[in-house]
Amino acid sequence: SQVHEFKVEMTCGGCAATVERVLGKLGDKVEKININVEDRTVTVTSNLSPEELMEQMRKTGKTVTYVGVKK
């Protein structure tokens, strides 16, 4: 699996919780989620493609941008 980094328009802890909840619906396809509201970054450890992860996060109604794979 790879660690994918995304920029997500988040302004508060509630936003972060929403992102975490929608990613949680992917179950064991997502190994780890790390959210930083101040930097507006979300890193996801997963076997899924960045497109699939972005599609899922867009269900929050937030703007999501793919940054890249973290080494």
SULUR-V372710 format. One record per run of one state. SS is the DSSP state (@ for helix, = for strand, . for the rest). FROM is the first residue (numbers start at 1). TO is the last residue. If there is no record, write none. Layout:
ss = [SS & SS]
from = [FROM & FROM]
to = [TO & TO]
This chain:
ss = [. & = & . & @ & . & @ & = & . & = & . & @ & . & = & .]
from = [1 & 2 & 9 & 13 & 25 & 27 & 30 & 37 & 41 & 47 & 50 & 61 & 64 & 71]
to = [1 & 8 & 12 & 24 & 26 & 29 & 36 & 40 & 46 & 49 & 60 & 63 & 70 & 71]
